[in-house]
Amino acid sequence: MIQTEYLQKIDNDFLLKALKPYSSKEAVYLQEASVLSLGKLRSNSNYIVQGKFSIESPCYVDETGHFNGVEFVICYNQIGAVSLAYATQNKLLLCLQDLTVEDFYILYMSGIYITRLESTYKSLINPKEFSCKFEVIKERKGSRLSILKTLVEFSDPQGGIASGKVDLAIKHS
């Protein structure tokens, strides 16, 4: 379920900078993002970010007319990039506290890996207009590697839903 109230809207310039790796491929699908919860370091809840997406034309194939597995991963990566960059800038997650946001942008493409991805599609999602909730439910910081456990849910106004569990490994420099 997508919330309508948020704590902080993420600035559009910040969003576009975090999504720069996607811009040359004309694959920026995330249109806006807002922080719903600041996380355990700042509150007693998980770190949660909500995003609004639109896929007018897929970057990899002719239009399919529905949200599919490839788009799930691309959209997850985009909401994840923005969410984690924002968490880095604002020191919201323990595993990212030693980084500057500039360090994060360098690390993002070469040092953050999906180690597990489970996705479930309950009903078709219209790719032209849908939302997402990204939630960090657990983090573990090690000396060489940090692990984030996340949940994601995509939904559209017509009741389309897809959700997933995604684990990330973050390499320390």
N, C-alpha and C positions, 0 to 999 in steps of 0.2 A: 504494500500500500504506500503510495507516494504522499508525503507530507506537503502541506502548503505553507507552513511556517518554518522559518529557518533562522539560524543565529547570525550567519554572515554570508552574503553573496560574494562569490569569488570574482574579482575584477576581470573584465573581458581581456585586457591586455595581458594579465597574468595567465589566463586560460590559453590564449593564442601562443604565448611564449612556451608554455609547457607542451603544446601540441605541434610545435614547429616541425618535428620529424615527419608529420603527416601532411603538412601543407604542400610540399612539392609534388605529392601524389594526388592532390585534390581529394584527400580522404579525411578531412576534419569533419567528423560527424557530431561531436559534442558541441552544442550551441551555448549552453550556460551551465554553471554549477554553483551550488550553495552548500555550506556546512550546516548540518543539522545538529551535530553533537561534537564537542571538542575532544572527547576521549578521556581515558582513565587518568592521564596526567593532569587534566584540568577539571574533570568532573567524575562522577561515578558511573559513567556509561561508556559504550564503545565509540570510537571515532567513526562518524557517519557523514557521507557527502552524497548529495542528490544531484543528478544531472538531467538535462533535457537534450535529446538527440533528434537529428533528422538526417536520413540517408536519401538524398534525392537521386543519386546514381552511384551504385557500388563502384569501388575503385578497381575491382579485380575481375568482374564478369558482367554480362548484360543483366539488367534488372530481373530479379526473381519474383518480385511482388510480395515477398515476406522476409522477415528477419531470420537469418539462418546461423549456422555454427561459425562460419568465418566472421560474420558481422558481430557475433557474440564476443569473440576474442578481440577483434579490433576495438569495439566499444568498451570492453573491459579494460584494455590497455589504455585507452584514452581517459576514462574516468579515474583509473588508477594513477596515471601520470600526473593529472591535475591534483588529485587528492593527496598524493604523497609529496608532490612539490610544495603544496600549501602546508602540509604537516611539517615539512622540513623548515620552511621559512618561519613558521610560528612555533616550532619546537613542541609539537603535539604528540610525537611518538618517540619512545625511548631509543629505538634502534636507529633513528635518523637525527638524534640530537647533536651529534658531533659534526654534521655536515652543514655547509652553507647551501642555499638554494642553487647557486652556481655549481657547486660540487655535485648536487643531485642531478642537474641537467647533464653533466658529463657522465655520471654513473648510470643514468636511466637506460640508455640504449645498449650498454655493454656490461652492466653489472647487476641487473635485476632480472631474475628468471622465474618463469612459471614452472613450478615443480609438480603441481597437481591441479587438474581442472576437471570438475564434474559439472555437467550442465543438464538441466531438465527443461523441456518445453511443454507447457501445459496447454497453451492455445496460441494460435498464430498472432504475431505482433506485426502491426503496420509499420514498416521502416520509415515512413515519411514523418511520423510524429510519435515519439515514445520517450519514456523517462527511465531512470535507473537510480537505484539506491546501492551505494558501495559502503561496506562496513568492515572495519578491522575489528575482528573479535578476539584475536590473541596475537601477541608478539613475544619473541624470544631473541635476546641479543647475545650472540656469542663473540668470541675473540676474532674470528675470521669471517663469520657469516651470521646474518640475522634471518629469522623466519617470521613471516607474517601469515596469519590465517585470515582469510577474508570471505565475506559473503557478498553476493551481488544478485539483484533482482531487476529485471527489465519488465516494463509493462506499458500498455497503451490505453488510451481513453475507451476503446471498445472492449476491454477486458482481456486482451492478449497478455500472456505471462510466460516468462522464462527466468529461471533462477540457477544459481550455481554456487559451488564452493571452490575457491581458488587459493592455493598456497603459493607464496612468493619466497624466494631466497634472494637476499641482498648481500652482495659481496662487499666486504670491507677492504679499503685500499691499504 
